[in-house]
Amino acid sequence: MKIEETYNHLRRFNEFPLTLGEPILDNRLEEFENKYGIKLTSEFKYIYRKHNGFGLSGVEVMGLGEEFRGGSLDKYYEMMHKYFQNFIPKEFVPISRDGWGNYYCLDLSRCTSKICPIVFWQHDYEYSVLSDIETCNNSFAEWIDEVMIDWTLQEYDYEGSRKDGLVFKTKNFFNKLLGRAQSETAGSKSYPPRYKIEIKVSIPKSNSADSLMTITKDGILFKTIHSTGIKYDVAFDLNAQYLIECSKEGFTTKVISFDANVPIGRESEEFGKHSFVIELFKKEQDDVSDTSKPIGVIQYNPEIDDFYIVKATVGEPPEKSLFNSKELTSREIQLCDELGFDHIDALLLKKSAQCEINKFDFEHVELGDKPNCIFVSSNERQAQLIVHNLQKQFIKKGQFIYIGDYSFSSECKVVLINTTNDPYKIIEYAETNGINFDINTEDVLAKVKNWDSRFGLKFYGIGFDFLLLKVVDKNIDLKNISKEINEFCPDNEDLDHLEKELKTNQEIFLWWD
């Protein structure tokens, strides 16, 4: 059976790039089927009975069960079918997230008893008929072969060592979220720093399979990708010039320019990750337009100290733009004007989440003296990615972006405040507290300021009853800090789990339920 071959191939990888869940020994798969009135394929069950969730080089297949909390496969299935406005059939079962709000799904409407196709469901595309949804692979086994195994082997060997000499190490939560692998140079040998961009070719109301991405570096062929309609992580060497050409026979050709030159000394520091979709449209017979001119440029911007996407084509309709996102609506423009937000800032937030702008209200806003804010909705993983990519930029402008409403199983609210870049002030506005444990906002401020002075903190989430923090200094006393966290927020997990989270993720999540 094909799935057995694929599984045996998967097991050839070292434990560093490969993570395997425990086997399923109970009847949770059958309970899942009965609850939602679906029938899973035998190849899918074959893998799950061996490993309840697994991952390879950052691509993860969800686990099923209460131990995964809001990240469980059944929670995501329920969320997609109950809360998402976009068209999605009952027979679509999400199995893996791409980190940008999109999902690889089993298409059980086209299955035999053994296999079914895997489709790529895009959250920001308004599907009208089932045939609009792109089919990536003919079976779960083929998807594992391509997306997990083949993609990994392009850069790593089975031992987890990069083919350019770098060593792949286990990714922690934040690095999975941001699509970066931790690495260290082998011996004293040095290798050119790299920057990853996620690229996808899309053809609205058509199949983008067989499209081609041709990338040149300083005028020489660098990489060719035969696209199957999914997103591809492409690693670029810094301090070089690239052209990214996306094409398909019978359709328009589009080119993106990437100037990867950065200031001396900046190469070793992190950059926010960019992801974009290039839309190709049916080519008209009399179309003689110049397709060699880039429609957009990615370049380093010293004002924000990061890479930034600049639209280059003048007069091109928004629906054909590089960003694959609508402009601000008249309602959103009016809202920004009323609340005092710059249109460019609001549009940047909207494009990051592919979601409409709305007004955000703090708790007890009727008491006054609380500033106006705007927000976009997003899933947990993408929300943290947006905050990571944009926070530094907004802080420089005297503003702050953070997660103001947190949910494991449904949508989070990514909030932008334009009156302060001080997270402690926002804690005051949010009235963050653990009132069930006699912990008031002043107690929260005192504790967090103490931690910040001792080992440094980055603030990713601030709410009425929660904080999501990332520790800056990795050389901390894990055991004692874990005890402090547990004493201050008894709703947290056991000490061993807290210590593990601090060590691998540098994350402190306080939630007084």
LINWO-V162099 format. One line per field, one symbol per residue. phi: phi as a letter, one per 30 degrees, with the letter a starting at -180 (. if undefined). psi: psi as a letter, one per 20 degrees, with the letter a starting at -180 (. if undefined). A space follows every 10 residues. Layout:
phi: ???
psi: ???
This chain:
phi: .eddddddde dddddddcbb dddccccddd dddddcibbd dddddedddd bdjabbhjdb cddbkddchd ddeddddddd dccddddbde ddcdcaccib icbdbdcddb ccdcbadccc ccdccddcbd ddddcdbdad ddddeddcdd ddddcbcddj dddcjdcdbe ddedddecic cdbbddicdc bddbbcbcbb cbbehacddi dbccccchic ecabbddcjc dcdcccddha cbbcccaaei bdcbbccbcc dbddjdddcd bddcbbcccc bedddcdbdd dddddabcad cddchadbcc dcdcideedc dedhbddddd ddddddddci cddddddddd ddchaddbdc cddhdddihb ddbbbbcade ddeddddddc ddddedcibb cadcbcbdcb ccccccccca ccddddeddd heabedchcc dddddddddd ddddbibccc bbbdbabcbb ddddccdedd ddddddddbd dddddddddd dddcchcbcc bcd
psi: pghgggghgh iiqrigippp rqqoiakhgh hgghhjlroq qhhghgghhh onprqolipp pqrprhiici jqghghgggg ihhphqppqh ipophqqiik jrqpqpniik qahgrqqpqo ophjpnphqh ihpppgqirg ghgggghggg hgihhqaiij pqijiqpprp prghhggjkq pprqqpbjpq qpqqppppqp ppopkrpjqj rpoppqokiq pgqppoqjjr qpppppprlr pqpopprqpi rqpqpppooj prqpiihirq qqpqprpopq qppqhjokqo iippiqpprp ohhilrqqpp phppjpqhij rhilqqrprh ghggggghik pphgghhggg hhilqqprpp prqkiiirkp rqrrrqqrrg ghghgggghi ggghhhjjrp proippphic qqooqppjiq kohhhhhggi lprmhikkoa hhggggghhg ghhgjpqpoh ppahkqpoqp pgoimrnggh hhggghhhni irrrgggghg ggghikpoop on.
